[in-house]
Amino acid sequence: MEPVNLHHITPEWLGELYDHSHFQLTAHDPPMIRQQREKAMKSFSKLGFPDLKMEDWRNTDLSESFERSYDYPLQPVMEDDFQKVFRCNIPHLDTAVIGQLNGWFVSRDVPLMELGNGMIIGSLAEAMKKYPHLVEPHLGRYADLEHNGFAALNAAFATDGAFIYIPDGVKNERPVQLVNVIQHPENIFIQSRNLIILGKEAQLTMVHCDDSYDHQPSFSNMVTEIVLSDGAFLDHYKLQNLNNDSTLVSSTWFHLERESRLESHYLALNGGLLRNNTYVRFNGPFGHTNIYGIYLMDRKQHVDNYIAVDHASPDCTSSELFKGILDEQASGVFNGHILVRRDACRTNAYQNNRNLLLTDTARINSKPFLESTTTM
């Protein structure tokens, strides 16, 4: 095992690391991905990390997370018996399980599988090599790499993650469970990037678990892009159960084409600082999404749910309902932003946030927001 070097994670140090590790990061990239890394790193150099002066972050303070030093491995860090750590404890849940350990896809058999129905599932790094015609039209097309510092950093550094492709008309009846595990003997900083593509009229149920199986501090920056083609349906579950010294910034971009439907459920059970960024864009008419969330926080835990729904097409509906229970000195944020564009006539959008504070020291900041624009 290589020696562990712990560093404070600063934009300046990350810039030096990128320059020093450029060849290693881009060695297997196709030209499009290599160019994307370069642009993303330039964006991150200008943006840096968010702080309390930014409206969308003024109730979530990352300074304590960045006071720690972290190991930043550029190669996979694996357990000898990694199968034992991939368990998302949901009784009687029958799923096809795929796993990520410390940001890298893990497989004992093959890193990328093509099933009999045409479904492809496995490592994003392997998919970029074997199926570039599927990956390149979508990877980095929906995440905001120009204005989101964490997304730009992820695009610059991430080398692996999960890839799921459902062909046109395929209705995958068995849910897929993606278990993202953090387990490392030192503090660790992780970048993980996922891409899920649903073809026309395709259907998928997906359970995405974030877990840590030790008490070591960690900082995970995860970006997931999910494409729903015309008439597709996704039933999406995000479960979080991390230790009290973990920081997770999880950003998911949902891109919905004509008549596609999304059901998304967030369940936060534990974690030091959890920030869930959810971005939904209706890119075609007659789309629909329900986004639900529940969070149970205690001690000094903090959860921030930021939901931005872009009604860019007419005749679409969206609904958000988040509920929380906060105990001791826990804190939470609900930040819902609905954007209705000029031509998005007959839009129907709904937001609701309800919370129960069990102590005088628990607190919640709830900020629903509606914006309309006359420009496209």
C-alpha positions in Angstrom: 0.0 0.0 0.0 1.2 3.5 -0.9 2.1 5.8 2.1 -0.8 8.0 3.2 -0.3 11.8 2.8 -2.9 13.9 4.6 -3.7 17.4 3.3 -6.1 20.2 3.9 -8.4 20.3 1.0 -8.1 23.8 -0.5 -8.6 25.0 -4.1 -4.9 25.9 -4.4 -3.8 22.5 -3.3 -6.3 20.8 -5.6 -5.0 22.9 -8.5 -1.5 21.7 -7.8 -2.7 18.1 -7.4 -4.5 18.3 -10.8 -1.4 19.6 -12.6 0.8 17.0 -10.9 -1.6 14.1 -11.7 -2.9 15.2 -15.1 -1.4 12.3 -17.0 -2.7 9.7 -14.5 -6.2 11.2 -14.5 -6.6 11.5 -18.3 -4.6 8.4 -19.4 -7.7 6.4 -20.4 -10.0 9.3 -21.3 -11.5 9.8 -24.8 -10.8 13.3 -26.2 -14.2 14.6 -25.2 -13.8 13.6 -21.6 -10.3 15.0 -21.5 -11.5 18.4 -22.8 -14.3 18.3 -20.3 -11.8 17.8 -17.4 -9.8 20.8 -18.6 -12.8 23.1 -18.7 -14.1 21.8 -15.4 -10.8 22.5 -13.7 -10.8 26.0 -15.0 -14.3 26.5 -13.7 -13.4 25.2 -10.3 -10.3 27.4 -10.1 -12.6 30.4 -10.6 -15.5 29.2 -8.4 -13.7 27.4 -5.5 -15.9 26.0 -2.7 -19.2 27.6 -1.6 -19.3 29.7 1.6 -21.9 31.3 3.8 -22.0 34.5 1.6 -23.8 32.5 -1.1 -27.6 32.5 -0.8 -28.0 28.8 -1.5 -25.4 27.9 1.2 -25.9 30.5 3.9 -27.4 28.0 6.3 -24.8 25.2 5.7 -21.3 25.9 7.0 -18.5 23.7 5.5 -15.7 25.3 7.4 -15.4 22.6 10.1 -15.3 19.9 7.4 -12.4 21.6 5.7 -10.5 22.1 8.9 -9.6 18.4 8.8 -6.8 16.9 6.8 -7.7 14.1 4.3 -6.1 11.4 2.3 -6.9 11.9 -1.4 -6.2 8.5 -3.2 -6.0 8.6 -7.0 -6.0 4.8 -7.1 -8.7 2.4 -5.8 -8.5 1.6 -2.1 -10.1 -1.8 -1.6 -10.8 -4.3 1.1 -9.6 -7.9 0.7 -13.1 -9.1 1.4 -15.1 -6.2 0.0 -18.4 -8.2 -0.4 -18.9 -8.1 3.3 -19.3 -4.3 3.3 -22.0 -4.1 0.6 -25.1 -4.4 2.7 -28.0 -1.9 2.8 -30.0 -3.2 5.7 -33.5 -3.2 4.3 -35.4 -6.4 5.3 -36.9 -8.5 2.5 -35.6 -6.2 -0.2 -34.8 -8.2 -3.3 -32.5 -6.3 -5.6 -29.6 -6.6 -7.9 -26.7 -5.1 -5.9 -23.7 -3.2 -7.4 -21.2 -1.6 -5.2 -18.8 1.3 -4.9 -16.0 1.4 -2.3 -14.3 4.7 -1.5 -15.5 6.1 -4.9 -14.6 3.2 -7.2 -16.9 0.6 -8.7 -16.2 -2.9 -7.3 -16.8 -6.2 -9.0 -15.4 -9.7 -8.2 -16.3 -11.0 -11.7 -16.5 -8.5 -14.5 -16.6 -4.6 -14.2 -19.3 -4.3 -16.8 -22.2 -6.6 -17.6 -24.7 -6.7 -20.5 -27.8 -8.5 -19.6 -30.1 -10.5 -21.9 -32.6 -7.6 -22.2 -29.9 -5.2 -23.4 -29.4 -3.6 -20.0 -25.8 -2.6 -19.2 -24.7 -2.2 -15.6 -21.3 -1.7 -14.0 -18.3 0.6 -14.0 -18.5 4.1 -15.6 -14.8 4.0 -16.4 -15.3 0.7 -18.3 -18.4 2.0 -20.0 -16.4 5.0 -21.3 -14.0 2.5 -23.0 -16.5 0.0 -24.3 -19.6 2.1 -25.0 -18.4 5.6 -25.7 -21.4 6.1 -28.1 -23.7 5.7 -25.0 -21.6 7.7 -22.5 -20.3 10.7 -24.4 -23.7 12.2 -25.5 -24.7 12.5 -21.8 -21.8 12.6 -19.4 -21.3 16.2 -18.2 -24.2 17.5 -20.3 -26.6 18.1 -17.5 -24.5 18.9 -14.4 -23.7 22.6 -14.2 -20.0 22.6 -14.5 -19.8 26.4 -15.1 -21.5 27.6 -12.0 -21.3 24.7 -9.5 -17.9 24.4 -7.8 -18.5 20.9 -6.5 -19.7 19.6 -9.8 -16.8 21.1 -11.6 -14.3 19.6 -9.1 -16.0 16.2 -9.6 -15.8 16.4 -13.4 -12.1 17.3 -13.2 -11.0 14.5 -10.8 -13.5 11.7 -10.8 -12.3 8.5 -12.5 -15.0 6.0 -11.8 -18.5 5.4 -10.6 -21.6 3.5 -11.6 -23.1 3.2 -15.1 -26.7 1.9 -15.8 -28.3 1.8 -19.2 -31.8 0.7 -19.9 -32.7 0.3 -23.6 -35.8 1.6 -25.3 -39.0 -0.3 -24.1 -37.2 -2.3 -21.4 -39.0 -2.5 -18.1 -36.5 -3.8 -15.6 -38.7 -5.6 -13.0 -36.0 -6.3 -10.4 -34.8 -3.1 -8.6 -31.1 -2.2 -8.9 -29.4 -1.3 -5.6 -26.3 0.9 -5.8 -24.4 0.7 -2.4 -21.8 3.4 -2.0 -19.6 2.5 1.0 -16.9 4.6 2.7 -14.3 2.5 4.7 -10.7 3.7 5.1 -8.2 3.8 7.9 -7.6 7.5 7.4 -9.7 10.6 6.8 -10.6 10.4 3.1 -11.7 12.8 0.4 -13.7 11.0 -2.4 -15.0 11.9 -5.8 -17.6 9.6 -7.4 -19.5 10.1 -10.7 -22.5 8.2 -11.8 -24.5 8.1 -15.1 -27.9 6.4 -15.5 -29.7 6.4 -18.9 -33.3 5.3 -19.5 -34.3 4.9 -23.1 -37.7 5.6 -24.5 -40.6 4.0 -22.6 -38.0 2.3 -20.3 -38.7 1.7 -16.6 -36.3 1.3 -13.6 -36.5 1.1 -9.8 -33.2 2.2 -8.3 -32.1 2.2 -4.6 -29.0 4.3 -3.9 -27.5 3.8 -0.5 -24.7 5.9 1.1 -23.1 4.1 4.0 -19.9 4.3 6.2 -18.8 1.3 8.2 -16.3 2.9 10.5 -16.1 6.1 12.5 -13.3 7.7 10.4 -14.0 11.2 9.1 -14.7 11.5 5.4 -15.7 14.0 2.8 -17.5 12.7 -0.3 -18.4 14.7 -3.3 -20.8 12.8 -5.5 -22.3 13.8 -8.9 -25.0 11.7 -10.6 -26.6 12.5 -13.9 -29.9 10.7 -14.8 -31.5 10.9 -18.2 -35.2 9.9 -18.7 -36.0 9.7 -22.5 -39.5 10.1 -23.9 -42.1 8.2 -21.8 -39.5 6.7 -19.4 -40.3 6.1 -15.7 -37.8 6.1 -12.8 -38.7 5.1 -9.2 -35.6 6.5 -7.3 -34.7 6.0 -3.6 -31.8 7.7 -1.9 -30.9 6.3 1.6 -28.2 7.8 3.8 -26.7 6.3 6.9 -23.2 7.7 7.5 -21.2 8.3 10.6 -21.3 11.5 12.7 -17.9 12.7 11.3 -18.9 12.4 7.6 -19.5 15.1 5.1 -21.5 14.3 2.0 -22.3 16.6 -0.9 -24.5 14.6 -3.2 -25.7 16.3 -6.4 -28.2 14.7 -8.8 -29.3 16.1 -12.1 -32.5 14.6 -13.5 -33.1 15.4 -17.2 -36.7 14.6 -18.2 -37.8 14.4 -21.8 -41.4 14.3 -23.2 -44.0 12.4 -21.0 -41.3 11.0 -18.7 -42.1 10.5 -15.0 -39.9 10.6 -11.9 -40.6 9.5 -8.4 -37.7 10.4 -6.1 -37.5 9.6 -2.4 -34.8 10.8 0.1 -34.4 9.2 3.5 -31.6 10.6 5.7 -31.1 8.6 8.9 -27.7 9.6 10.0 -24.7 11.7 9.0 -22.5 14.5 10.2 -23.3 17.0 7.4 -25.5 16.0 4.5 -26.2 18.2 1.5 -28.5 16.8 -1.1 -28.7 18.9 -4.3 -31.5 17.8 -6.5 -31.9 19.4 -10.0 -34.9 18.5 -12.2 -35.3 19.9 -15.7 -38.4 19.3 -17.8 -37.0 19.3 -21.3 -40.2 18.1 -22.9 -44.0 18.6 -22.3 -46.3 16.4 -20.2 -43.6 15.4 -17.7 -44.3 14.7 -14.0 -42.2 14.4 -10.9 -42.9 13.8 -7.2 -39.9 14.4 -4.8 -40.3 13.2 -1.3 -38.0 13.4 1.7 -37.8 12.5 5.3 -34.8 13.2 7.7 -34.2 12.1 11.3 -31.3 14.1 12.8 -29.9 14.3 16.3 -26.8 15.4 18.2 -25.1 18.1 16.1 -26.0 16.5 12.8 -27.0 18.8 9.8 -29.0 18.0 6.7 -29.6 20.4 3.8 -32.0 19.5 1.1 -31.8 21.8 -1.9 -34.3 21.1 -4.7 -34.4 23.1 -8.0 -37.1 22.2 -10.5 -36.8 23.9 -13.9 -40.2 24.0 -15.7 -38.7 24.6 -19.2 -41.6 23.0 -21.0 -45.4 23.3 -20.9 -47.9 21.0 -19.3 -45.6 19.6 -16.7 -46.3 19.0 -13.0 -44.0 18.8 -9.9 -44.6 18.2 -6.3 -42.2 18.4 -3.3 -43.0 17.1 0.2 -40.2 17.0 2.8 -40.7 16.1 6.5 -38.1 16.1 9.3 -37.7 15.3 13.0 -34.8 17.2 14.7 -33.5 16.4 18.2 -30.9 17.8 20.5 -28.7 20.3 18.6 -29.5 19.0 15.1 -30.2 21.4 12.2 -31.9 21.2 8.9 -32.5 23.2 5.7 -35.3 22.9 3.1 -34.5 25.1 0.1 -37.0 24.6 -2.7 -36.6 26.6 -5.9 -39.2 26.3 -8.7 -38.4 28.1 -12.0 -41.2 28.5 -14.5 -39.9 29.6 -17.9 -41.7 31.8 -20.4 -43.3 29.1 -22.6 -44.0 26.7 -19.7 -47.8 27.3 -19.8 -50.2 25.2 -17.8 -47.4 24.4 -15.2 -48.6 23.0 -11.8 -45.9 23.1 -9.1 -46.3 22.4 -5.3 -44.0 22.6 -2.3 -44.5 21.6 1.3 -42.0 21.3 4.2 -43.1 20.1 7.7 -40.8 19.7 10.7 -40.9 18.6 14.4 -38.3 20.1 16.7 -37.9 18.0 19.8 -35.7 20.5 21.7 -35.2 24.2 22.0 -31.7 23.9 20.5 -32.8 22.1 17.3 -33.5 24.4 14.4 -34.8 24.4 10.8 -34.6 26.9 7.9 -37.3 26.4 5.4 -37.1 28.5 2.2 -39.6 27.7 -0.6 -39.1 30.0 -3.6 -41.0 30.5 -6.9 -39.4 32.3 -9.9 -40.8 33.0 -13.3 -38.8 34.3 -16.3 -39.6 36.0 -19.6 -36.4 34.7 -21.2 -35.5 31.2 -22.4 
